[in-house]
Amino acid sequence: MPELPEVKTIRRIIGPQLVGCTIESFEIGSPLVTAYPEALPFAALVTERTMRGVGRRGKYLVIELGGGDRIVNHLRMTGQLLSSPLPAEEASEG
């Protein structure tokens, strides 16, 4: 399980990369990891929203969205936050 210094480091690294970006789509691999709202309404709620800031509350990462909503994320036991790059054809279109 990540300790507080690791969570602070992750926040410091991903903050500048995420702020100002818009969530084009959001896929939830397992609906069990979403607490509220349920997986499908959550994905619909965050899609097409702009990330305004990345903060931390204890060991939770908090992504501030335009409109005042937040994504609160715990790194669980692995301490990893994974993202996947766009396929080459999608990246060249943007």
N, CA, C and O atoms as CSV, one atom per row, in Angstrom:
chain,resi,resn,atom,element,x,y,z
A,1,MET,N,N,0.846,-1.174,0.000
A,1,MET,CA,C,0.000,0.000,0.000
A,1,MET,C,C,0.893,1.239,0.000
A,1,MET,O,O,1.853,1.309,0.767
A,2,PRO,N,N,0.585,2.214,-0.852
A,2,PRO,CA,C,1.439,3.405,-0.905
A,2,PRO,C,C,1.323,4.218,0.377
A,2,PRO,O,O,0.260,4.303,0.991
A,3,GLU,N,N,2.416,4.796,0.750
A,3,GLU,CA,C,2.423,5.685,1.907
A,3,GLU,C,C,2.230,7.113,1.432
A,3,GLU,O,O,2.256,7.378,0.230
A,4,LEU,N,N,2.040,8.024,2.354
A,4,LEU,CA,C,1.752,9.416,2.016
A,4,LEU,C,C,2.801,10.050,1.101
A,4,LEU,O,O,2.416,10.758,0.171
A,5,PRO,N,N,4.107,9.838,1.310
A,5,PRO,CA,C,5.071,10.454,0.386
A,5,PRO,C,C,4.890,10.014,-1.070
A,5,PRO,O,O,5.082,10.816,-1.984
A,6,GLU,N,N,4.521,8.747,-1.295
A,6,GLU,CA,C,4.299,8.271,-2.663
A,6,GLU,C,C,3.073,8.944,-3.281
A,6,GLU,O,O,3.089,9.301,-4.459
A,7,VAL,N,N,2.019,9.116,-2.497
A,7,VAL,CA,C,0.810,9.768,-2.992
A,7,VAL,C,C,1.127,11.228,-3.337
A,7,VAL,O,O,0.662,11.738,-4.356
A,8,LYS,N,N,1.903,11.891,-2.502
A,8,LYS,CA,C,2.306,13.278,-2.784
A,8,LYS,C,C,3.109,13.357,-4.079
A,8,LYS,O,O,2.912,14.272,-4.878
A,9,THR,N,N,4.010,12.404,-4.287
A,9,THR,CA,C,4.833,12.394,-5.496
A,9,THR,C,C,3.972,12.180,-6.734
A,9,THR,O,O,4.158,12.864,-7.740
A,10,ILE,N,N,3.038,11.245,-6.673
A,10,ILE,CA,C,2.164,10.985,-7.816
A,10,ILE,C,C,1.333,12.227,-8.128
A,10,ILE,O,O,1.186,12.587,-9.296
A,11,ARG,N,N,0.794,12.881,-7.119
A,11,ARG,CA,C,0.012,14.099,-7.333
A,11,ARG,C,C,0.866,15.174,-8.000
A,11,ARG,O,O,0.415,15.848,-8.926
A,12,ARG,N,N,2.073,15.327,-7.535
A,12,ARG,CA,C,2.976,16.348,-8.086
A,12,ARG,C,C,3.327,16.057,-9.550
A,12,ARG,O,O,3.486,16.982,-10.347
A,13,ILE,N,N,3.446,14.776,-9.900
A,13,ILE,CA,C,3.805,14.402,-11.277
A,13,ILE,C,C,2.615,14.508,-12.217
A,13,ILE,O,O,2.741,15.063,-13.308
A,14,ILE,N,N,1.459,13.985,-11.815
A,14,ILE,CA,C,0.337,13.954,-12.753
A,14,ILE,C,C,-0.421,15.272,-12.835
A,14,ILE,O,O,-1.079,15.540,-13.841
A,15,GLY,N,N,-0.342,16.097,-11.802
A,15,GLY,CA,C,-1.074,17.369,-11.806
A,15,GLY,C,C,-0.840,18.188,-13.060
A,15,GLY,O,O,-1.798,18.512,-13.762
A,16,PRO,N,N,0.416,18.538,-13.369
A,16,PRO,CA,C,0.664,19.354,-14.564
A,16,PRO,C,C,0.269,18.654,-15.866
A,16,PRO,O,O,-0.022,19.319,-16.860
A,17,GLN,N,N,0.258,17.330,-15.868
A,17,GLN,CA,C,-0.100,16.590,-17.084
A,17,GLN,C,C,-1.609,16.562,-17.319
A,17,GLN,O,O,-2.052,16.477,-18.465
A,18,LEU,N,N,-2.403,16.632,-16.248
A,18,LEU,CA,C,-3.849,16.491,-16.372
A,18,LEU,C,C,-4.605,17.813,-16.428
A,18,LEU,O,O,-5.624,17.914,-17.113
A,19,VAL,N,N,-4.122,18.822,-15.721
A,19,VAL,CA,C,-4.854,20.083,-15.625
A,19,VAL,C,C,-5.029,20.690,-17.018
A,19,VAL,O,O,-4.069,20.849,-17.772
A,20,GLY,N,N,-6.262,21.018,-17.332
A,20,GLY,CA,C,-6.595,21.593,-18.625
A,20,GLY,C,C,-7.006,20.568,-19.661
A,20,GLY,O,O,-7.521,20.932,-20.719
A,21,CYS,N,N,-6.790,19.299,-19.380
A,21,CYS,CA,C,-7.176,18.236,-20.326
A,21,CYS,C,C,-8.655,17.904,-20.139
A,21,CYS,O,O,-9.204,18.030,-19.045
A,22,THR,N,N,-9.283,17.478,-21.232
A,22,THR,CA,C,-10.684,17.085,-21.202
A,22,THR,C,C,-10.771,15.566,-21.293
A,22,THR,O,O,-10.069,14.941,-22.089
A,23,ILE,N,N,-11.622,14.990,-20.487
A,23,ILE,CA,C,-11.842,13.544,-20.508
A,23,ILE,C,C,-12.742,13.241,-21.690
A,23,ILE,O,O,-13.929,13.566,-21.669
A,24,GLU,N,N,-12.191,12.623,-22.717
A,24,GLU,CA,C,-12.960,12.319,-23.925
A,24,GLU,C,C,-13.817,11.076,-23.751
A,24,GLU,O,O,-14.932,11.016,-24.269
A,25,SER,N,N,-13.314,10.094,-23.034
A,25,SER,CA,C,-14.093,8.900,-22.730
A,25,SER,C,C,-13.560,8.331,-21.423
A,25,SER,O,O,-12.432,8.612,-21.017
A,26,PHE,N,N,-14.386,7.534,-20.779
A,26,PHE,CA,C,-14.013,6.979,-19.481
A,26,PHE,C,C,-14.526,5.557,-19.431
A,26,PHE,O,O,-15.731,5.320,-19.515
A,27,GLU,N,N,-13.619,4.616,-19.296
A,27,GLU,CA,C,-13.984,3.196,-19.274
A,27,GLU,C,C,-13.645,2.614,-17.915
A,27,GLU,O,O,-12.532,2.789,-17.419
A,28,ILE,N,N,-14.585,1.936,-17.324
A,28,ILE,CA,C,-14.390,1.325,-16.012
A,28,ILE,C,C,-14.263,-0.179,-16.219
A,28,ILE,O,O,-15.204,-0.832,-16.671
A,29,GLY,N,N,-13.096,-0.725,-15.888
A,29,GLY,CA,C,-12.832,-2.142,-16.098
A,29,GLY,C,C,-13.672,-3.045,-15.225
A,29,GLY,O,O,-14.104,-4.111,-15.664
A,30,SER,N,N,-13.910,-2.629,-13.992
A,30,SER,CA,C,-14.718,-3.418,-13.070
A,30,SER,C,C,-15.664,-2.474,-12.336
A,30,SER,O,O,-15.204,-1.547,-11.670
A,31,PRO,N,N,-16.972,-2.687,-12.442
A,31,PRO,CA,C,-17.910,-1.791,-11.766
A,31,PRO,C,C,-17.787,-1.823,-10.252
A,31,PRO,O,O,-18.317,-0.945,-9.571
A,32,LEU,N,N,-17.098,-2.819,-9.717
A,32,LEU,CA,C,-16.944,-2.917,-8.267
A,32,LEU,C,C,-16.032,-1.836,-7.695
A,32,LEU,O,O,-16.064,-1.583,-6.490
A,33,VAL,N,N,-15.221,-1.192,-8.534
A,33,VAL,CA,C,-14.288,-0.186,-8.024
A,33,VAL,C,C,-14.909,1.200,-7.918
A,33,VAL,O,O,-14.279,2.119,-7.396
A,34,THR,N,N,-16.130,1.361,-8.404
A,34,THR,CA,C,-16.800,2.656,-8.354
A,34,THR,C,C,-17.788,2.652,-7.202
A,34,THR,O,O,-18.679,1.806,-7.137
A,35,ALA,N,N,-17.621,3.614,-6.285
A,35,ALA,CA,C,-18.490,3.654,-5.120
A,35,ALA,C,C,-19.772,4.447,-5.395
A,35,ALA,O,O,-20.874,3.943,-5.178
A,36,TYR,N,N,-19.627,5.675,-5.869
A,36,TYR,CA,C,-20.799,6.528,-6.106
A,36,TYR,C,C,-20.478,7.548,-7.169
A,36,TYR,O,O,-19.404,8.148,-7.124
A,37,PRO,N,N,-21.345,7.769,-8.111
A,37,PRO,CA,C,-22.475,6.908,-8.437
A,37,PRO,C,C,-21.996,5.600,-9.041
A,37,PRO,O,O,-20.792,5.376,-9.162
A,38,GLU,N,N,-22.917,4.744,-9.417
A,38,GLU,CA,C,-22.546,3.458,-10.009
A,38,GLU,C,C,-21.758,3.673,-11.297
A,38,GLU,O,O,-21.713,4.786,-11.823
A,39,ALA,N,N,-21.140,2.616,-11.800
A,39,ALA,CA,C,-20.158,2.702,-12.887
A,39,ALA,C,C,-20.655,3.449,-14.127
A,39,ALA,O,O,-19.997,4.393,-14.564
A,40,LEU,N,N,-21.776,3.064,-14.700
A,40,LEU,CA,C,-22.226,3.711,-15.940
A,40,LEU,C,C,-22.606,5.175,-15.738
A,40,LEU,O,O,-22.185,6.009,-16.539
A,41,PRO,N,N,-23.375,5.531,-14.714
A,41,PRO,CA,C,-23.650,6.956,-14.504
A,41,PRO,C,C,-22.372,7.760,-14.205
A,41,PRO,O,O,-22.255,8.917,-14.607
A,42,PHE,N,N,-21.426,7.141,-13.503
A,42,PHE,CA,C,-20.163,7.819,-13.207
A,42,PHE,C,C,-19.409,8.127,-14.491
A,42,PHE,O,O,-18.945,9.251,-14.685
A,43,ALA,N,N,-19.283,7.132,-15.376
A,43,ALA,CA,C,-18.578,7.334,-16.644
A,43,ALA,C,C,-19.250,8.433,-17.457
A,43,ALA,O,O,-18.564,9.265,-18.051
A,44,ALA,N,N,-20.572,8.448,-17.494
A,44,ALA,CA,C,-21.293,9.481,-18.234
A,44,ALA,C,C,-21.082,10.853,-17.603
A,44,ALA,O,O,-20.978,11.855,-18.312
A,45,LEU,N,N,-21.019,10.901,-16.286
A,45,LEU,CA,C,-20.854,12.175,-15.572
A,45,LEU,C,C,-19.501,12.830,-15.853
A,45,LEU,O,O,-19.424,14.052,-15.981
A,46,VAL,N,N,-18.442,12.039,-15.952
A,46,VAL,CA,C,-17.103,12.627,-16.110
A,46,VAL,C,C,-16.680,12.814,-17.568
A,46,VAL,O,O,-15.735,13.554,-17.843
A,47,THR,N,N,-17.365,12.152,-18.507
A,47,THR,CA,C,-17.005,12.278,-19.920
A,47,THR,C,C,-17.277,13.704,-20.399
A,47,THR,O,O,-18.300,14.303,-20.068
A,48,GLU,N,N,-16.341,14.231,-21.180
A,48,GLU,CA,C,-16.388,15.593,-21.729
A,48,GLU,C,C,-16.221,16.671,-20.654
A,48,GLU,O,O,-16.639,17.812,-20.848
A,49,ARG,N,N,-15.621,16.313,-19.540
A,49,ARG,CA,C,-15.356,17.291,-18.475
A,49,ARG,C,C,-13.878,17.640,-18.480
A,49,ARG,O,O,-13.039,16.794,-18.786
A,50,THR,N,N,-13.559,18.873,-18.145
A,50,THR,CA,C,-12.182,19.341,-18.105
A,50,THR,C,C,-11.651,19.227,-16.681
A,50,THR,O,O,-12.337,19.570,-15.719
A,51,MET,N,N,-10.421,18.740,-16.563
A,51,MET,CA,C,-9.777,18.611,-15.261
A,51,MET,C,C,-9.168,19.960,-14.888
A,51,MET,O,O,-8.329,20.490,-15.618
A,52,ARG,N,N,-9.586,20.509,-13.763
A,52,ARG,CA,C,-9.175,21.847,-13.331
A,52,ARG,C,C,-8.055,21.834,-12.295
A,52,ARG,O,O,-7.377,22.843,-12.102
A,53,GLY,N,N,-7.861,20.709,-11.637
A,53,GLY,CA,C,-6.815,20.632,-10.623
A,53,GLY,C,C,-6.671,19.223,-10.099
A,53,GLY,O,O,-7.578,18.399,-10.220
A,54,VAL,N,N,-5.515,18.957,-9.511
A,54,VAL,CA,C,-5.266,17.662,-8.884
A,54,VAL,C,C,-4.743,17.935,-7.486
A,54,VAL,O,O,-3.722,18.598,-7.305
A,55,GLY,N,N,-5.447,17.422,-6.520
A,55,GLY,CA,C,-5.053,17.612,-5.132
A,55,GLY,C,C,-4.956,16.286,-4.412
A,55,GLY,O,O,-4.949,15.218,-5.023
A,56,ARG,N,N,-4.881,16.382,-3.107
A,56,ARG,CA,C,-4.741,15.191,-2.283
A,56,ARG,C,C,-5.448,15.435,-0.972
A,56,ARG,O,O,-5.393,16.531,-0.414
A,57,ARG,N,N,-6.110,14.409,-0.485
A,57,ARG,CA,C,-6.714,14.440,0.852
A,57,ARG,C,C,-6.300,13.145,1.514
A,57,ARG,O,O,-6.845,12.084,1.212
A,58,GLY,N,N,-5.335,13.229,2.420
A,58,GLY,CA,C,-4.776,12.016,2.999
A,58,GLY,C,C,-4.122,11.199,1.900
A,58,GLY,O,O,-3.296,11.715,1.148
A,59,LYS,N,N,-4.486,9.930,1.803
A,59,LYS,CA,C,-3.922,9.055,0.773
A,59,LYS,C,C,-4.811,8.969,-0.465
A,59,LYS,O,O,-4.634,8.075,-1.292
A,60,TYR,N,N,-5.757,9.882,-0.598
A,60,TYR,CA,C,-6.634,9.920,-1.758
A,60,TYR,C,C,-6.191,11.019,-2.717
A,60,TYR,O,O,-5.847,12.119,-2.285
A,61,LEU,N,N,-6.196,10.727,-4.014
A,61,LEU,CA,C,-5.983,11.743,-5.038
A,61,LEU,C,C,-7.342,12.326,-5.384
A,61,LEU,O,O,-8.322,11.591,-5.516
A,62,VAL,N,N,-7.405,13.637,-5.531
A,62,VAL,CA,C,-8.664,14.314,-5.832
A,62,VAL,C,C,-8.479,15.100,-7.129
A,62,VAL,O,O,-7.669,16.025,-7.192
A,63,ILE,N,N,-9.231,14.727,-8.156
A,63,ILE,CA,C,-9.188,15.419,-9.442
A,63,ILE,C,C,-10.402,16.331,-9.510
A,63,ILE,O,O,-11.541,15.863,-9.527
A,64,GLU,N,N,-10.152,17.636,-9.548
A,64,GLU,CA,C,-11.212,18.636,-9.616
A,64,GLU,C,C,-11.663,18.782,-11.067
A,64,GLU,O,O,-10.838,18.974,-11.961
A,65,LEU,N,N,-12.952,18.692,-11.297
A,65,LEU,CA,C,-13.509,18.823,-12.640
A,65,LEU,C,C,-14.207,20.169,-12.787
A,65,LEU,O,O,-14.648,20.766,-11.805
A,66,GLY,N,N,-14.300,20.636,-14.024
A,66,GLY,CA,C,-15.089,21.830,-14.286
A,66,GLY,C,C,-16.513,21.593,-13.822
A,66,GLY,O,O,-17.045,20.497,-13.998
A,67,GLY,N,N,-17.136,22.596,-13.236
A,67,GLY,CA,C,-18.490,22.440,-12.717
A,67,GLY,C,C,-18.524,22.080,-11.246
A,67,GLY,O,O,-19.599,22.015,-10.651
A,68,GLY,N,N,-17.355,21.842,-10.643
A,68,GLY,CA,C,-17.295,21.598,-9.207
A,68,GLY,C,C,-17.296,20.150,-8.772
A,68,GLY,O,O,-17.108,19.877,-7.586
A,69,ASP,N,N,-17.501,19.211,-9.678
A,69,ASP,CA,C,-17.455,17.800,-9.290
A,69,ASP,C,C,-16.012,17.351,-9.110
A,69,ASP,O,O,-15.081,18.029,-9.547
A,70,ARG,N,N,-15.835,16.199,-8.460
A,70,ARG,CA,C,-14.501,15.656,-8.202
A,70,ARG,C,C,-14.483,14.158,-8.448
A,70,ARG,O,O,-15.480,13.461,-8.265
A,71,ILE,N,N,-13.307,13.680,-8.873
A,71,ILE,CA,C,-13.032,12.251,-8.903
A,71,ILE,C,C,-12.083,12.001,-7.747
A,71,ILE,O,O,-10.996,12.576,-7.700
A,72,VAL,N,N,-12.481,11.152,-6.818
A,72,VAL,CA,C,-11.646,10.814,-5.672
A,72,VAL,C,C,-11.140,9.394,-5.891
A,72,VAL,O,O,-11.923,8.464,-6.078
A,73,ASN,N,N,-9.820,9.243,-5.867
A,73,ASN,CA,C,-9.195,7.981,-6.235
A,73,ASN,C,C,-8.224,7.524,-5.154
A,73,ASN,O,O,-7.400,8.304,-4.677
A,74,HIS,N,N,-8.329,6.262,-4.774
A,74,HIS,CA,C,-7.362,5.658,-3.857
A,74,HIS,C,C,-6.495,4.698,-4.658
A,74,HIS,O,O,-7.009,3.971,-5.508
A,75,LEU,N,N,-5.210,4.681,-4.406
A,75,LEU,CA,C,-4.285,3.861,-5.188
A,75,LEU,C,C,-4.288,2.386,-4.793
A,75,LEU,O,O,-3.548,1.585,-5.363
A,76,ARG,N,N,-5.109,2.037,-3.832
A,76,ARG,CA,C,-5.277,0.649,-3.409
A,76,ARG,C,C,-3.952,0.031,-2.957
A,76,ARG,O,O,-3.050,0.740,-2.509
A,77,MET,N,N,-3.844,-1.276,-3.077
A,77,MET,CA,C,-2.661,-1.975,-2.562
A,77,MET,C,C,-1.434,-1.836,-3.464
A,77,MET,O,O,-0.302,-1.897,-2.983
A,78,THR,N,N,-1.650,-1.650,-4.765
A,78,THR,CA,C,-0.517,-1.615,-5.681
A,78,THR,C,C,0.217,-0.282,-5.668
A,78,THR,O,O,1.422,-0.231,-5.913
A,79,GLY,N,N,-0.507,0.794,-5.384
A,79,GLY,CA,C,0.109,2.111,-5.435
A,79,GLY,C,C,0.330,2.599,-6.850
A,79,GLY,O,O,1.119,3.517,-7.077
A,80,GLN,N,N,-0.363,1.992,-7.811
A,80,GLN,CA,C,-0.186,2.365,-9.214
A,80,GLN,C,C,-1.402,3.103,-9.742
A,80,GLN,O,O,-2.540,2.812,-9.374
A,81,LEU,N,N,-1.134,4.056,-10.607
A,81,LEU,CA,C,-2.164,4.736,-11.356
A,81,LEU,C,C,-1.758,4.603,-12.813
A,81,LEU,O,O,-0.748,5.168,-13.232
A,82,LEU,N,N,-2.534,3.863,-13.583
A,82,LEU,CA,C,-2.144,3.537,-14.954
A,82,LEU,C,C,-2.967,4.326,-15.960
A,82,LEU,O,O,-4.150,4.586,-15.743
A,83,SER,N,N,-2.341,4.698,-17.041
A,83,SER,CA,C,-3.053,5.290,-18.167
A,83,SER,C,C,-2.524,4.638,-19.430
A,83,SER,O,O,-1.417,4.100,-19.452
A,84,SER,N,N,-3.316,4.693,-20.466
A,84,SER,CA,C,-2.855,4.117,-21.729
A,84,SER,C,C,-2.843,5.219,-22.777
A,84,SER,O,O,-3.754,6.045,-22.822
A,85,PRO,N,N,-1.822,5.236,-23.615
A,85,PRO,CA,C,-1.744,6.258,-24.652
A,85,PRO,C,C,-2.789,6.032,-25.728
A,85,PRO,O,O,-3.293,4.922,-25.902
A,86,LEU,N,N,-3.109,7.100,-26.448
A,86,LEU,CA,C,-4.005,6.960,-27.589
A,86,LEU,C,C,-3.340,6.136,-28.670
A,86,LEU,O,O,-2.122,6.209,-28.837
A,87,PRO,N,N,-4.116,5.350,-29.411
A,87,PRO,CA,C,-3.531,4.695,-30.580
A,87,PRO,C,C,-2.975,5.753,-31.529
A,87,PRO,O,O,-3.472,6.880,-31.551
A,88,ALA,N,N,-1.963,5.412,-32.304
A,88,ALA,CA,C,-1.254,6.384,-33.160
A,88,ALA,C,C,-2.202,7.149,-34.073
A,88,ALA,O,O,-2.018,8.351,-34.265
A,89,GLU,N,N,-3.215,6.489,-34.644
A,89,GLU,CA,C,-4.099,7.179,-35.572
A,89,GLU,C,C,-4.965,8.218,-34.861
A,89,GLU,O,O,-5.252,9.270,-35.433
A,90,GLU,N,N,-5.393,7.939,-33.609
A,90,GLU,CA,C,-6.174,8.898,-32.850
A,90,GLU,C,C,-5.317,10.071,-32.400
A,90,GLU,O,O,-5.779,11.212,-32.412
A,91,ALA,N,N,-4.088,9.814,-32.006
A,91,ALA,CA,C,-3.185,10.872,-31.553
A,91,ALA,C,C,-2.877,11.847,-32.687
A,91,ALA,O,O,-2.760,13.048,-32.447
A,92,SER,N,N,-2.744,11.356,-33.907
A,92,SER,CA,C,-2.428,12.227,-35.030
A,92,SER,C,C,-3.626,13.080,-35.454
A,92,SER,O,O,-3.436,14.127,-36.072
A,93,GLU,N,N,-4.856,12.659,-35.139
A,93,GLU,CA,C,-6.045,13.413,-35.495
A,93,GLU,C,C,-6.216,14.631,-34.600
A,93,GLU,O,O,-6.734,15.657,-35.039
A,94,GLY,N,N,-5.774,14.520,-33.319
A,94,GLY,CA,C,-6.026,15.543,-32.328
A,94,GLY,C,C,-5.171,16.700,-32.489
A,94,GLY,O,O,-5.271,17.653,-31.717
